[in-house]
């Protein structure tokens, strides 16, 4: 496994992260395809054996049970706390990013994960209802108190992220070191403004949905898997541009066949070529992690990158809103 430092931090993480959205109690309110407690532990053990030391989750994934399952798995497997990089998020909760909400939600995440600190605490979205000074000062306090080591952000507009960083910089508060944005071959809108702002501040990209909800891992748009049949969130993101995006999927399949690798490897290799540090891989099968763990070794040629990008057209903004 290859490792990389995240932004201006001393966090050294594997080139892929375990996506915690795949874990937790299945329900029609969130996702019906998530893994139960035993399967979660098995998946984390498999990923850790591959050298994956980075796990990302959020306070609201499967009603908090994602954090619970992950915490129990780490303890049951006897993984030393200092050998794992734990990340969670805050926003999709009462009060969003207000001082009261952040203070309440960090305690809940720490309790469910069974730890007294997070390596990376991320704001899940931009909060239009709370002054950015209130949010950034509260996050800085968590760092000062040792409950959080570093801060990250997730999907938002470039100007919003710039304003948050500037607010922290002006007040001497902790700045963000990572951006978990929506970025893959089928969705590249952040190349316009958000990614250049991240580069300006040496912020590492740890994209979510790197395989576009699975569409970049198989040539047919739909499969008979439980996720393909029931994932309403993925359908809302991608189905409206299916006809255009299928052309890109076909290119991924063609290059994968030529290189004798999986489509997932090609899609992730493109992200590495475009500067991603550690994509968040949401896996429900061991071979998903196995494929992903090999992707950083695949170096795409300029001709292959051009071919993969040729058919992309602007998409409606997803994630930032």
N, C-alpha and C positions, 0 to 999 in steps of 0.2 A: 504494500500500500504506500502511496505517496502522500505526503503531508504538506500543509501550507499554513503560513501565519495569516490571521484575519486582520486586515487593516493595520491601524497603529496600536496593536495589542500584542500580548505575548501568548495568545491562544493559538496553539498549533493543532490543526484539525485534519482529519482524513479528507481526501478530495471528494468524497461523497458523505452526505449526512443521512441518518435514518429519519424518515418522515413519520412523526407521531400521529398524523391524521389517520393512518391505517390501523391504529390500535384503539381499543376501548369497546364498551358495551354497544352492540349494534342496536339501532333503533330507526324508526321511520322519521323521527324528528331531526336526526343528523345524517348518519350513513348506515345502510343496512349491510355493508360488505366488510366492516371492520373485524379485526381479529380478536378472539377472546383472550383471557388472561394467560392461559397456558401457551397458546400459539404466539402471543406477543413475546413471551420469555424465550421461546425457541428461536424466533426471528432475531431478537436482539443478541442472543448467544451466537448465532450463525454470523451475523454482521461483525460482532466483536472479534470473532476468530479470524475473520478476513482482514482485520486491522482497522475497522471503522470505529472511531472513538467519539463521534459527533452525533448527538441525538437532539432533534428539534420537535417540540410539541407546542401546545397552547392551552390556556386555561379552560377554553370552552369546547375543546375537541371531545366529542362523545360525552358531554356533560361533566367533564373533569376526569372521567375514567381512563382516558389516555394517559394522563399524568400518573394516576394511581397504578396502572398496569406497568408503566415504565419504571417507576420507583421500586415496585416490588420485584421486578425482573432483575434490576441491578443488584439489589440486596440478596436475592436468592442465588444469583450466579456468583456472588462474592467478588464482583468487580470493584476494585478500590476506587473511591470517589475521585481521587486526583488523577485517575487514568481515563476518565470519561468527561467529555464536554457537554454539559446539559444546557439547553436553551428552551425558553418558553416565551409566551407572549401575553399581552394585555390589551384590551379594547372592546371586544364583543361581550360586554358585561354592563351592569348598571353603572352609570356614571362615566363610562368610557375611560378617558384619560385624565379625569379630575384627580386632585390630590387624594381625596377620600377613597376613590375607586382603586387607584394604584396601590395605596397602602393596604387596602383590604385584599386585593387580588394577589399581591406578592406573597402574603402570608398563606393564602389558600394554595397557591402553587407549590410553595416550599413544603407545606404539610403533605400534600398529595404525593409529591415526589420523594418525600422522606429525606430531605437534605436541608442544611441551614444556609445554603447560598446557591445562586445560579451563576454559571459562567457567562451566560449571555441572556439579557432580558430585552425583549423586542416589543415595540409598539406595533400592534397588528394593522392599524390604519391611521390616517390623520383625523384628529378630532376637531371638527368645525365648531364645537360648542364650548371648548375649554381654552382659555388663553395659553399660548405655547409656553409662556414663562412659567405658568403654574405646573405644566407637565414636565418641562425640562428641569426645573428646580427640584421637583419631587424625585425624579429619576436620579438626579445627582446625589440626593440625600441617601438613596438606597446604596449607591456605590460607596459613599463615604462611610456608611454603617457596615459595610461588608456583606450585605445581603445579595448584592449583585456585583460581579467583577467588571463586566463591560455591557455596553448598550448597543442595541440594533434597532432598525426600523424595518417596516414592510411596505407593501404597495401604497404608493401615493404619487402625486405630481411632483415634477422636478423642483418647481418653485417652492413647494411646501417643505420638501426635504432641505433645500438650501436655507430657508428661513429658520428651520429648527436648528440646523448646525450653526448658523450665524448667531442665534439667540444664546446657545451654549457657549460659543466662542466669546461673545461680548461680555457675558457674565462670569466667565471663568468656570463654567460647569462642564460636566463630562459630555463629550460628543459621541456620536454614533460611529461604530467601527464596521458595521455590516448593513447591507440592504438585502432583505429577502423579497425580491420583486417577482412579478409574473413575467417569465422570460423563457421562450423556447422558439423553435423554428416556425411554429404556427402563430406566435404572438411576439412581436418585436417592437411594439410601440414605445417602450422605454428607451430605445436607442436615440430617440429625438432629444430628450432633455434630462431624464432622471439619471441615466447611466453616465453621461458627461459630468453631471454634478457629483456623482459618486467618485469618479476618477479625480475630480478636483480636490476632494477631501481624502483621497486614498482609502475609500470605503470599499470593502470586499463584497462582491456579489455572491449571494448564496440563493440562487433562484428556486422558487417553488414551481410545481407543475412542469418540471423540465422535459417530461415526455408527453405533455399536453393531455393529461388524464388517460394516458395509455395509447393515444392515437398514433404516437410516433414509435410505438413498439410492435405494431402489427400492421399489415398492409390494408386489411379490411377496416372500414371505419367503425363498424360494430362487431362485437363478438358475442358469444353466448355466456360470457362470464357474468357473475352476479353484479359486479361493479358496472359493467357496460350496460346492463339492463336497468339498473336502479339509480345510478349516480346523476341526480338532477343538477347538481352544481356543475359538473363537467359538461353536461348537455347545454346548459345555459351559456357557458363560456365558448364552446366550439361548434355546436351544430349548425348555427346560422351561416357559417362560412365553409361548410363541408365540401361543396363542389370545388371551390378554389383551393382549399387546403389539401384536398386529396392528391393534387398534383405534386405537392411538396412531400407528402407521405410516400408517394410512388418513387420519388427521387431518393429518399432515405432507403427504401427497400432495394433499389437498384445498386446503390453504393455498398450497402450491407452485403449483398450477394457477391459483388465484385471483390470485396475485401474479406469475405468469408467470416463475417462477424454478425452479431445481432443488430437489429435496427436500433435498439436502445443504445448500444455502443456508439453508433454513428451520431445519433441525436445528442448524446452527452458530449461526444468529442467536439461537435460544433460549438457547444457552449464553452468548453475549455478554450477553443480557438478564439472565441470572442471575449475571453477574459474572466469567465466565471471561476470562482475559487472552489466552492463546494456545493453543488446542486443538492437540493433536498429530494431524496428518492423515497417515495411512498410505496413500499413493497408489501405484497401479501403472500408472496412465494419466494423461497430461497433463491431460485434461479434469477429472480429480479435483481437481488443484491450481487449475485455472482457476475452477471452481465455488467452491471454498473461498476463493479470494482475493477474491471479491465478497461474501461472506457478511456481513462486518462493516458493509457499507453498508445492509443490510436491517434496518430497524427494525420490529419486530413491535409491534402494538397490544396493549393489555391484554386485549382480547377474544380475540385470537389466542393469546396466551400461556395464558389460561385454558382455551381449547379444546384446546390441545396437552397440557395437564397433567391434564385432567378424568378420564381413564381410568386413571391410574397407581394401582397397588396395591403394597403392600410386597413386596419381593423378598428372596430368600435372599442373604446377604452374599457378594459375589464380589470378590476382589482383596485384601481386608484379611487374609485367612487364607492 
